[in-house]
């Protein structure tokens, strides 16, 4: 009976979706400007049929898997507590009906709002209101539905599947735990150690990319009136992002995971090890260059503002892969009497397990940082797109939304990194993760400085403002080496020995940092001197020299741990030298100074004028003959 209901429900849902798409395409492409009541009722009836189909399928699941017989939690965070079956079923029924209907409404009104040509203005406004109302309804109804069925799922949740010599298996956790229900609530703790495994994390990454591409393509369609303009760009950016995510992870965790291993081990991404920071940066650079060389007539800064903030949504979806894998979580905490107890039951149940699939016991969870970061990223997209992009429209310039993405995500990671379980930190003492977060913040600031200084430099006497700003940034950065600038660790997560930048430069053989320090001083002086020179090639060359010094200093400060070999004890243990806040901040502010200088140089570069062809004079009668 239950299986039959599941099949009937799914068939009804598929049929309603097919009919919905068919009728929608006809109306959107038609020349009719208004929607009559008959057509509206047809779409409502189709959505109702889809809702009925999902409801029947859910009821079928409840019958097939005997949810009514499960009256008490036997394992997990709620172990020993009673399950209120009528309440759970009521939540499931109400949630799934509104969830399905809101999805139909969102898709339908979105298509009318953006793809229906010559649509009646009043009906378009109504469609917009319904579209925005359907979004919170969708979110709330999903939470209600998922909480309704959450008490009857088996935890840890599926995170992928695999095939080995014993056959096909669903797996849970990143370690490949074989998912086999034991008592209706938890899976057995046996693992796959060979064979082929595919993690749903990869599917979440693909889904995130699809969302990012779809929104970007839609924005470019609004701007340029054509779909599919970034197909190749998207594919290049995606694979560059995967490559960058792996490179970033291997470099950051080299001493912790890869030292002494064979070179091919660095490419085994199926064993885990991707970092969003490297993926987003590599993907951005590859995509930007591709668009630049293939669409030279586009406003690159505006196009970047269309595309880059959507990466936050892709990252939010990707973090759901971490959630299913049970990784990138925080400390173990008790939920009783805390705000955590108000999280949906399926989140609490999933986070009751650690990365190896072992339960923490009743009443305890790992703080779901991956889920928290996902929500913050979604909020960040809307804040950047609408709060900054539209709310601060008078003060922003093209490129600010791109810079805001980097700054936002850097701040988020800077706050969350210290809260992670140490298993998921990068570097010997987590310095790599923290410094990368700072780098993202200042890369965002540098992009915004570049764009603002470029626009400001079009004014007549802008050099007396822009170049002193660059000079001031350079000289201000010189105070930061007083902070801890190098940490020296002997093993993973051990409290490192700390040294200030000046101690490193003048007492510990830090020649790389010392040269970088001198370069920053020279850059600051040259920026300030150039501001008071007359416009000339000589003055331009000085600005270029200062920019080069700023970028050289940035690179050298980021590599300031190279060449150091002093010891902190007599044990003879192998040591890990890591650049820390002082040198990293000095280098990053130097990067911002270079960006400000680049903005000025960019504005002052001679513009290439397109050659104008002389109009051909008409031939004389003799020449014609």
N, C-alpha and C positions, 0 to 999 in steps of 0.2 A: 504493500500500500504506500509506504513512504517513498520508495524508489519511483513508483509510478507518478506520484505527485511532483517529485523533483523534475522528472522528464517533462510532464505536462506544463509545469510552470516555466521551465526554460524554453520550451517550444513557443509558448505564448509570448514570452519576453522577446525572443528573437524575431517572431513575426511582427510584433508591434514596433520594434526598432526598424525593421526593414520597411514597413509601410510608412512609418514616420519619415524616414530618409527620402523615400520616393515622393511623398506629397510635399515635403519641404523643398526639395530641389525644383519641383514643378512651379511652386509659387514664387520662390526667390528669383527664378529666371524669367518669370512671366512679366508682361508689361503692365499688369494691374497694380495700381498704386495703393489700394486699400484692401483690407482684409474684411470680408463679409462674415456675418455671424455663423453661417453654415460651415465655412472653412475653419473658423475658430473652434466650433464644437467638434469638428472632426479631429483636430489636433488634441483637444482635451480628452476625447474618447480614446484616442491612441495612447496617450500618456496613462490614462486610467487602466487600460488593458495591460500596459507594461508593469504598472504597480501591482495589479492583480497577479500577473505572472510571477513576479519576485516573491509576493506573499505566499502563493501556493508552493513555490520551491522551498521557502523557509519552513513552512509547516511540514512539508515532506521530510526535511532534514530532522526536525524535531521528532517525527514519528519513526523515521528510519534508525536514528541513533538513540532512541529511547530516552530523551531528555527528561521526561516526566519521572523516570525511575531514579534520577540522580537528586537525592534530597539533601545531601550534605557534602561539603568539601572534604576530601580525604587527604589531600596534600596541598602544598603551596602556601601562599601568604594568608589565605583564609581557612586554613586547615581546622576542621572541627566545627565550622559555622554552618548554619542551615541555609539552603537555597530556597528562595521564595519563588516557586515555579509560576504561579499566576502573574506575579509582578514582572518576572523576566519575559514571559510570553507577551504581556501587554506592551512592554517596551519594544520587543522585537516587531510586533505587528504595526504599532504606530510609527516606529522609526523607519521601517522598510517602505511603508506606503508613502510617507512624506519624502524620503530620500529619493526614491525612483521618480516621483512626480517632479521634484525640484530639479533633478538632472534634465529631464525632458524640457521643463520650462526654461532652464538656463540655456540649453543648446538652441532651442527654438527662438527665444528673444534675442540671443546673441547674433544669430544668423539674420534676423530681421533688422537689427540695429546696424550691422556693419556690411551686410552683403546684398541687401535688397535695394536695388537702384530705384530712385524716384519714389521711395516709400512716403506715404502721407506723413507730414511732420508731426501731427498730433498723435498718430498711432506709433510713430517712432519714439516719441517721448514716453508714451505709456510702456512700450516694449523695454526701454531703458530702465524705467522704475522697476518693472517686474524682474528684469535681469539682475539688478543689484539686490533686490529683496530675496531672490532665490538663493543667493550665495550663502548668507547666514543660515537660512532654512536648511540648506544642504548640509552645512557643517553640524548644526545642532541635531538634525535627524540622524546623521551618521553616528554621532556619539550615542544617541539614545538606542539605535538599533544594535550597535556593536556591544554596548553594555548589556543588552538583552540576551545576546547569544554568547557573550564572553564567559559566562559561568559554565558553559558546556563544551568549551574548546579544550584541547589537550595541549599542555605546556611542557617544555618550550614549544613555541609555534614552529611550523615548517620554515626552514631557511634555505632549502634547496633540495636537490635530489642527486642520487649517484647510482652507478652500476659497478658492481665488482663480481668476483667469482661466485658469490652467493645469490646474485640476482639484482633486481631493482629495489632501491630504498629511497624513501623520503628522509631527509636529514634535518637536524636542528643544531643550532649554534655554529660558529665559524669553524669549530674543530671537527665537524662531520659526524656528530652523534646520530646514530641510526634512530629514526623516529618510529617507535613501536609502542602504541598505547598499552599501559600496564593495568591501570585501574580506572580508566575512563577520564583521568584528569592529568596524568603525567606520562612522559615517555621513558623508555628504558635507557640506561646509561651504557650502551655499547656503541663502538665507533668504527667508522670505515678508515682503514689505514692504506688503502690502495684503490685502484680502479679509477673510474671517471666520476668527477663531482662537478656540479654546476650550482653555484649559489644564487639565490634570488637577488642578492645584492647587485649582481650584474644586470638583472632585469630592471631593478630600480634605477640604476645609472642610465640605462637606455630610455626608460620612461621619463626621467628628468631631462635628458637631452631632447626628447620629443616635445616636451612642454616648452622648453627654452626655444627650440626651433620654431614651433607653431606660433608662439607669441611674437617672436622677432619677425617672422615672415608676415604676420598680420600687420605689425606696425609699419613695415616697409611697404606693404601693399597700400596702406593708408597714405603713405608719403609719395610713392612712385607709381601706384596704380597697377602693380604687377606681382603675381605670386611666383615663388620658386627662384627668386633672384640670388638666394644664398645657399642653394643646395650643396654645391661643391665646397663652399666656405664652411658650412656646418659640418660636413664629413671630415674635412681637414682639421677643423678646430677640435672635434670630438676625439679623433685618434691622437692628435698632439696633446690634448689634455690627459688622456690615459698614459701616454708616454711620460709627460711631465710629472704626473702624480706618482708614477713609479720611481722616476729618477730622484724626485724630492725625498721620497721615503727611504730609498737606499742610501742616499748621501747623509740624511739626518740620522739614520739608525745603523750606519756602517759599523761602527765599533761595537755596537750592542748586538747586532744580528749577523752581519755579513763578513766581518773580519775573519780571515782564515778559511772562508768558504770558496768553492769553485766559482768562477766568473759567471757561468750560466745560471747560477742560483738567483742572480739579481733580476732575471727576466721571468721568474716563476710567479706571476701575479695571481695565479689560481690558488696559491698558498696564502694569499692575503698580503696586504701591504701597499695601500694607495693613500696618498694624502691630498686632500682637497686643495690646499694652498698651492701646491705645485701644479696640479691639474688645471685650476682656474687661470693661473698666470700663463702657463704655456699655451693653453687654448685661446686665451685672449690675444696674445702676441701673434700666434699663427693666423687666427681669424682676421685680425686687424690688417696684417700685411697682405693677406689674400684679397680682402676687399679693396685695399688701397691699389693693388696692381690690376684688378679686374674691373673696377668701377671708379675710374678716375674722375667721373663727373659728379660723384656723390660728395656730400658734406660729411667727411669722415668722422668728425666729432659728434655730429648729430646721430649718425648711424650707430656709433659706439654707444651713445646714450639710449638708443632703442634696444640694443642687444645685451649689453653687459649686465644691467641690473637683473635681467631675467635669470642670470646664473644663480642668483639666490634661490629661486624656485627649484632649479635643478638640484642644488645642494640640499634643499629641504627634503626632496624626494629621495635623494641618495642616502640621507641619514636614516630613512626608514629601513634601508638595507642593513645599517648598523643595528637597528632595533631588532630586526628578525634574527640577526647573527648573535645578539646579546653581546655587544662590545661597545667601547667608547662610553662607558658609564662612569658614575661617580662613586662616592663612598657608600658603604652599607649603613642604612638607617632604619630605625623603627618607625612604622607609619602611625601607630596609635597616638592620637592627640596632636598630630602634626597636619600640615596642609597637604601632605602627600596622600592621606587617606581619601581625599576627594577626587583623586585621579580615576579615570575609567578602570573598571575591574580587570580588563584584559591587559592594560599596561602594568598594573600592579602584579598580576600573575606572571607576566613575561619577565619582569625585572626582579622577580623572586629568585631567579636563577643567575649563576655566574657564567662566565664565558665557556666553562667546561660542562655546562648543563647540570650542575649540582645545585640543589635547592638551598636557600639561606635559612629555611625554617619559617614557621608561622610568624607573621607580623613584621617581617623584614624584607626590604627591597634594596637594590642598588639604585642610587639616584639616576633617573633616566635622562642623562645629559644629552644624548643623541636626539631624543624626542624634544627636549627643551630647545636645543639649537635649531631643530627643524621649524618649530613655531616662531622663533625669533627671526629666522631667515625669511619666512613668509611675511611677517610683519615688516621686516626691513625692506622687502620689495615694494610694498604699498607706501611705506613712508618715503622712500626715495622717489618712486614714480609720481606720487600725488602730493606728498607733503613738501618735498624739495622741488620737484619738477614743476608743479603747478602753484603750490602755496608760496614759494619764494621766486616766482617767475621773474620779478623785476630785478632780482639780484644775481640770478644764475646765468651762466653762459654755456654754450655748447661744450660738452666735456665734463661738466660738473657732476652729472649723474654717474658717469663712469668712475670718476674719482670717489664719489660717495659710496659706490659699491665696495671698493677696496678698503676705504676707511671704516665702513660699517662692519664688514666681515672681520677685519683686523681687530676691532674693538671687541666684537663678540668672542673671538678666539682668545684674546688676551684675558678676558674675564673668566672664560670657562676652562682654559687649559689647566690652571692650578687646581681646579676642582675634580679633575679626572682621576680615576683609579690609576696608580702609577704604572700598571701594566700597559696602558695605552698612551703613555707619554713618549715623546721622541727625544733622543739624545741620552747621554749618560746621566744627566741631572735635570732633564726637561728644559735645558737652556735653549735647545734648538727650537722647540715649539713656541716658547715665549718670544724669542727674538724674531721668529718668522711672523708672529702676530704683530709685533711692532713694525716690522718691515711692511706689512700690508697697510697698516695705518698710514705710514709716511709715504708709501707709493701713491695712495689715494690723495694725500695732501699735495704731493709733487705734481700729479696730473692736474689738479685744480689750479695750483699755482701757475703751471705752464700755460693753461688756457686763459686764465685771467690776465697774466702778465703779457701774453701775446696780444690780447685785445686792448689792454691798457697801453701797450707800446706803440699803437697806431697814433696816439696823441703826439703832439709836436714836441713837448719837453718831457716825455715819459721817462727818458733815461735818468732824470734826476729823482725819479721815484722808484723805478723798477730795479736799477742797478744797486742803489743803496740798500734796498730790501735784500737782494742777493748777498751783498757784502755783510750786512748785519746778521743774516742767518749763518753765514760762514763763521763769523767771529764769535757769535753766541754759542755755537756748537763746541767751541774749544773748552768750555767749562765742564762738560759732561764726563771727561775721563777721571774726574775726582770720584765718580761712582765706581762700584765694582765693575771691572772691565774684562777680567779673565777669571774663569773658574777652572779649578784643577780637580778632577775626580779620579778615583782609583777603581770604582765599580759602579754598577747601575744603582741609581737612586741613593747613593751614599752622599752625605752632606759634604759638598766640595769645599776646598780651600779657596779663599777669595782674595783677589789682588786688585788694587786700583790701577787705573790706566797709567798714571804718572810713574808708579812703582815699576810697572812693566816696561815702560819706554826708557826709563833712565837707570834702572837697577837690575832688570831681569832679561836684558837682551832683546827687547821687543823692537827690533829695527824696522819691521814692516809698519808697525803702528807709529813709530817716530817719523818716518818719511811721510806717512799719510797726514800726521799732525802738521808738519811743515807745509805740506801742500794746501791744507785748509787755510793756514795763515796767509800764504801767498795769494790764494784765490780771493779771500776777503779783501786784501789790500788792493788787488787789481780791479775788482768790481768797483770799489769806492773811487779809485783814481779815474777809471773809465767814465764814471758818471759826470766828471767835470771837464772832460776833454771834448773838443769839437768833433762833430760827426766826420769821420774820415775812415779810410781803409785801415789806417794805423789803429784807430780806436776800435774798429770791428775786430781786428786781429787780437787785440788785448782781451776783448770780451770772450772770443773763442778760446783763448788760452786759459782764462779763468774758469770757463765751463769745463774744459778738459781737466784742469786741476781738481775741480769739485768731484767729477765722476771718478777720477783716479783715486782720490782720497776715499770716496765711498767704497769702491771695490777693495782697497787695501785694508780699510777698517773691518770689513766683513771677513777678511782673511787674516785678521790680526793674530790668530792663534797659530799661524804657520811659523815654523822656525824656532818655537819655544821648546826647551828641553830641561829646564831647571826642575829640581826635585823638591818635594814637600816633606819627605821623610827618608829614612835610610833602608826601607824595606826592599827597594829595588822593583816594586810593582810597576806594571805598565800604566802610564798616566794618560788621561784625556784632557786636553786643553780646549776650552770653549770660550769664544767671545761672548761677553755679557753686556748688560745695559749700557755701561759707559761708552765703550767703543762702538757698539751698535747704534746708539742714539747719535753719537757724533757723526758716524758715517751716513745715517739716514737724513739728518738735517743738512749735511753737505749735499746729499742728493737733491733735497728740496731747493737748496741754493742754486745748484746746477740747472734745475727745472726752471727757476725764475729767470736765470740768464738765457736759457734756451728760448723762453717765451719772447724775450727782447730780441734775440738774434733772429728768430723766426719771423717776427714782424718786420725787421729791417732788411731781410733778404730781398734782393731785387726781384720783382715779379716778372715772370716770362709772359710776354704778350704774344698772343696768337697772330701769326702773319696774316695780313689782310691782302687777299688777291685783288690785283687791279682789275677793274671792269674792262672787259675786252671791247675795243672800239669796233664799230661796224665796218665791214669791208667796203672799200670804194667800188664803184662799178667796174673799173679797170681790173682791180684785184679779184673781183668776183669772176670776171671772164677768164 
